[in-house]
Amino acid sequence: MMRYLVSGLLAASALATPALAQTVAITGVRLIDGRGGAPVEDATIVITEGRIVAAGKVAVPAGAERRDYHGRSVIPGLISDHSHVGQVSGTETGAQNYTRANIVAQLAQFRRYGVTTVTALGNNAPSFAAIRADAHAGRIAGADLFGVMQGIGVPNGAPPQAMLKVGPDQLFRPSTPDEARKAVAMMAAEKTDLVKLWLDDFGGSVPVKMSPAIYNAVIAEAHARGLRVAAHIHDLADAEAIVAAGADIIAHGVRDKPVPPSFVATLKAKGVWYIATLQLDEATFAWADRAPWTLTPFARAALSPALARQIDNPAWRAKILADPKTADARTSLAMNLRNLKTLYDAGVKIGFGTDSGASAVRVPGIAEHRELALMVQAGLPPVQALQVATANAAGLLALRDRGIIAPGLRADLLVLDGDPARSIDDADKVVETWVAGRPTAF
């Protein structure tokens, strides 16, 4: 049987944070535990040494520090299955941004907005391994970190170098199956959590696509080493081809046409995970549109000064709105919403991601909150959207120590005013985020 679980993934996630001896009881909360069921009103969550020891209608232990959060909701920390770190600073993209200080700052922003676990899905430099280890061990005051090392692209093709400006140590572009196998072997030696490949031609903006010989070699070598493969796609034909070849995760939604029943059945039969990344296309135009959510203090607080100046510039907004790619993004988003609902209703395994951090307008933290809203817009009930962003997202990563609020699991929590099970907009009313039992106010 194919061994898909990365050998280091669970071991790394189990590294202990510094001991927290004090037992804390959060009382009076609306508990939304991530399993998709009805909220539990007036619940209590008991935490000690960074772990949940009880949750629900439970007693407060003698001597515990009591925190009365009456009227607030608590959900598991959000988990991103598809983001990026160290690619952007301000409005600029490029290898010069891949620094520890920048990545640590981005992990802090993710955490502030309630994203407690982040998967950096490719374009990572070798320094990623040490930063990931520090995040797992609780030595970074931000989100926990998993990810793909360099990833597998195409010579003169995807991902476009002119767009990403990645360094030579951040991406492999094999031209032969043997080079592809060697690239996977190098990533495995670096203890990558997954393997990522870029299949499509970015709407015809690059001259070549990855050949079947290359992606078949990547998938076979990854599976032989116990690694799962996530594939960047846009169109249905590419999604069908890469799933037939054995890919384990579709890293973006199908956006060119409706998914047919045959593809839906294949995803279900093979247990392939599907990450829609709805916000990727929305971010292309929403800031230029000055969509109402972009004007809120919650969204504005996530912007760097440089990005705030850019999106407030009428000339920049006019340029974006006149770009034909913007119209394409609107069309892609509409199709992505439709296909997500089809796949969710059919029981396909849905993960949670946004491609946040890959470009300046895909803002860490804000992108994830918008993804929740867009999933509800697609037709998912709010509680089920929250389940996708927590329990499902942990399942995609094969992490069994987080994603739901239950005894024995990490105390990764998001405290909210209001009731996101009634209105997903209340997910934006962040009070504080807990990572491994340590709270940080918004």
N, C-alpha and C positions, 0 to 999 in steps of 0.2 A: 504493500500500500504506500502511495506517495506520502512522504513526510513533509507536510506543508509548514509546520510550525517552526519558525526560526529558533534555533537552539538558544540564542542569547536573549530572546525577547522577554519571556516571562521572568527569567533570572534577573535581568537588569531591572525590570519594573518592581521586583520584590526588595531591592536594596532599601535598607531602612533610612528614614530621615532621622535627625537627632531626636532623642527620646523626649516625649511630652508626658510628664508624669501626671499632671493634673487632669482629672476627669471633668469634662464639660458636658452639661445637659442643655440642649437648645429646646425650649419648651414653647407650647402654644402655636406651633406652626402648621401650615397646610403642607402635608408631605406628599410630594409627587415623586415617586421612587424610581422612575425610569422604566418600569416594566410595562407601562401602557394602561394600567388600571385607573380606577377612580381615585382622586386624591383622598388622603386621610386627614380629616380636620382635627385640630387641637392635638397634634401629635408631638412626640418628644423624640429627639435624636441624642443618643449618648455616645460620646467620643472619648477615647483615651489612647495615648501614645500614637496618635495619628490615624487610628482605626475606629470604625463604627462598631460599638459593642451592642447596641440595641436601637431599634427605630420603630415607631408606631405608637400604639397605646401602651406605653411602658412606664414604669415608675422611675423617678429620679433617684439615683443611688445616693446613699448617705455620704455627705462630705463633698459632693460634686459641686462645681461652680455652675450656678444656674443662670442662663441667659434667656430672658423672656422675650420671645419674638412674636408675640401674639398678633395675628392678622397678616403675618408675612408667609410667603411660600418658600419652600426649600426643594430644589431639584438637584440631581447629580451635576457635577461640573461637566460642561460641554466638552466633547472630544472631536477634534478635527482629524479626519482621515486623509485630507489633502490640503496642505498649505505649503508655504516655502518660508525659509528664514535666510537672512543675510543677502538678499538680492537687491533690496531697495533701501535707499536712505533719502529722505525728503521726496523729491520727484525723480531722482536719478537711479537708474538700474545699472548694475555692473559688478564685476569681480572685486572692485575696490571696496565694496560694501560688505564683503564677507569677512567680518571681524568679530571677535568674541564680544566686544562691547556692544556692537549693533545687534547681534543675535540675542544677547542677554536682555537688552532693552525691549526687543520685540516680544520675547517670552514674557516679560513683565506686563506688556500691554495686553497680550492674550489673556493672561491671568486676571488682570484688572476687569476685563469684560466677561469673565466667567468661563473662559476656555482653559481648562486645567490640563489638557493633554493635547499636544500638537504633533502631527506627522508631517515632516518636511520631505515632500515627495520628489526628491531629486535635485540636481545642481548643487550638491554639497561638496565642499572642499574637505581634505583629510582632517582638518581641525574639528570637523563635526563630531568625530568619535569622542574626543575629550569633553566637549561641551555636553553631549548627550549623557555621558557618564556622570558629570557633575549634576545635571538635571535629575537623573534617576536617584542620585544620592541625596538630593535636597540641598545641594550646595549653591543652587541658583534660586533666587527669589522670584520665580516665574512659573510658567507652565512646564510640566514634564515634557520630554522631547524624545520622539522616535523618528525614524526616517530612512529614506533611500540615500545611499551614498551618491556617486556621480550620476548614474542613470545612463541609458543607451539611446543615443540619437542617430542621425544619418549624416554622412558627409554631404555638405552643401544643401542640407535639408533641415528637417525639424529636429529640435526646436530652433527657430531662427536665431542665428548668432547676432544679427543686427538688433534684434529685440532684447535679448537677454544679456549679451556681452559677458558671458561667463568665462572664467579662466580655464586654461588647459587642464587643470587638475580637478575641474568641476563637472566634466562631461566626457563620456566616451562616444566616438563616432566610428564604429567599426565598418570596414568595407568588405570584409569576408566573414563567413561563418566561424572560421577559426579565431579571428580577431574578436568576434562577438563572444565566443566561449571564454576567451582569455579575460575579457572585460568583466564578465560575470564572476569568474574565479577571483579576480582582484577585489571586486565588491564583497564577495563572500569572505575573503581574508580580512577585510575591514569591518566585518560583522554588520553588514547592512541588514536592516530589518525586512526589507522587501527589495525587489528589482523593479525599476520603472523603464518603460520604453515609450518613445514617441513615434506613432505610426503615421499620422496624417500629414497633409501638405499645407496646413494652415490656410485653407481656402484658396489654394493655388498660388500662394505667395512665395513658396519655395519650389525649386524645380524638380525635386525628387521626393519619393516616399520610401519608407523602409521596405525592402524586398522580403518576400516570404522566406527566402533562404536565411536571412539575418534573424527575423523574429522567431522563426522555428528553432534556430540554434540557441537564441537567448532563452526561450521558454524551456527547452529541453535541458540546458545546462543549469538553469535556475532550479528546476524541479529535482534534478539529480542531486543538488546540494541542499534540498529542503527549503528552498526559498520560493515564495509566491511572487507572481508577476502582475504589476499594474500597468495598464496600457492607456496612453493618451490617445483619444479618438475624438472625432466630431461627427462623422457620417455613419449611417447605418451599415453600409457595405464594409467599412473598416472594422466596425464593431463585430459584425458577423464573422469576418475573416479571423480576427484575433481570438475570438472565443472558440472558434473551430480549432485553432492552433493550440489552445490550452491555457489562455490567459485566465487568471484568477479574479482580477478586479478590473472593471471598466472605470477609468479614472475621471471621465467626464460623461455627461449625458449625450445621448443621440439627438442631434439637433437639425438634421436636414429633412427627415420624413418620419411619419408615424412608425413605431415599432410594430412589426407584424406578429401574429400569434406564434408563428414558428420560432421567432427569435426569443419571445417571452418564454416559450416552453423550454428552449435550450438553456437559457439562463437558470431557470428553475431546476432542470434536470442535473445540470453541472454544478449547481451551488455557487454560481459566479456572483460576486458582489458588484453593485452598481452605485456609483457616486455621481449625482447629477451635476453638482457645482453650478446651480442656478445663478448664483450671485456673480459669477464670472462675466456673463453677458450683461446683467443688469448694471454692474459697475461701469461698463463701457460708456453708458449714456446717462445714468441717474444723476451723477454729480453735475454734469453739464445741463441736464434738464432742471436742476434745482428741485428735484423731487422732495416732497414735504419732509420725509425722514432725514434727508441730508442737511436740513436746516435746524434740526433739534440739537440742544446742548449735548445730548448723549453721543450723537455722531460727531459733532464739531470737536468735542474733547479728545477724540482719537486722532485728529489730524496734526501732522507736523506743521510748523509755521510755513515751510515752503509749499507744502501741498495745499494748505488753506489759501495762500496767495494765488496759487494756480487756479483752483476751482472758483475763486471769487473774481477772476479776470474775465470780463465779458468777451474779449478776443479769443481766449482759450476755449470758452464754452461754445462760441460760434463756430470755431474750427472743428471741434468734436462733432457738433450737431450736423455740420455739412459733410462730414466724412462718410462715404458710402458704407464703410465698415460699421458705422453706427446703426444704419438701417438694417444691416445684416444681423447685428447683435439683437435687435428687437425681435426680428423674425426667429432667430435661434432660441431666444428665451421662451417665446410662445410655444414653440415645438417641444422644448425641454420640459416645460410645465406639463404639457399634455402627456408626454411619454412617461414622466415620473408617476403620474397618477395611474396610468395603465399598468405599469410595472408593480407599483405598490399594491394595487388592488389584486393583482394576480399572485401576490406572495413572493415576488422576487426579493432577495436580500438587498436592502437599501442601506448604504453607508452615508456618512455625513462629511462634506467638505466643500470648499469654496474657491480653492486656488489663491487664498489670501496670501499676501506677501510676494506674489509673483510680479505684480506691477503696482505702481504707486496708488492707483485708485481702488485696488482690492485691499482694503484697509484691515489689518489684523484686529479681530474682535468685532468690529462693526460688520464685517462680511458675514460672520457666523450668525449674528442676530438677524441680519437680512435673509440669510438662508432659511432660518426658521419661519420667518414671515412668508417667504416665497413658497415654502412647502405647504403652508396652510392655504395660500392663494391657489396652489395647484389642486387642493381638495383634501389634503390630509387633515384630520381633526388635530387640534393643538396638542393633546396628550400624545398622540401618535408621532407628531413631528418631534416632540421632546424625546420620545423613545428612540427615534432614529438618531438623534444627536447625542445620545448618551449610551444606552445599553447596546443598540445596534452598532454604533461606532466603535465601542469597545470590542464587540464581537468580531468586527472586520479585522481588528488588530490582534485577535486571539488573546486579549487581555482579560483575565478572569478576576482581577483584583479591583476593578473600578467599573463605572458605567451605570450602576444602580446603587441605591441607598439600602444597604443590608448589613447585618452583623458580619464582621470579619473583613470587610472591604475597606479600602482607603477612604478616609474622610475628605473626599474631593466634592465640595458642595457649592452651590450657588444660591444665595439668599436674595429674595426678590420681594418688593412691595407688590401687592395685588395678587391676581390669580391667573397665571399663564395657561392654566387648563381651560379657563373661560375665554380669555383673550390673549392671543400670542403676543400682542403689543406689551403686555405686562412683563414679558421676559426682558424688556429693556430697562425695567425699573430695578437696576442692580443696587443692592445694599452692600454686600461684601461677597468675597470669594474665599473658600477654604481649599487649600492644597495640602493633603496629608495632615489634616488637623490644624493647620495654621491659617488664621483668617487675615484677610487684607481688605480694608474698606475701599469702596469705589472712589 
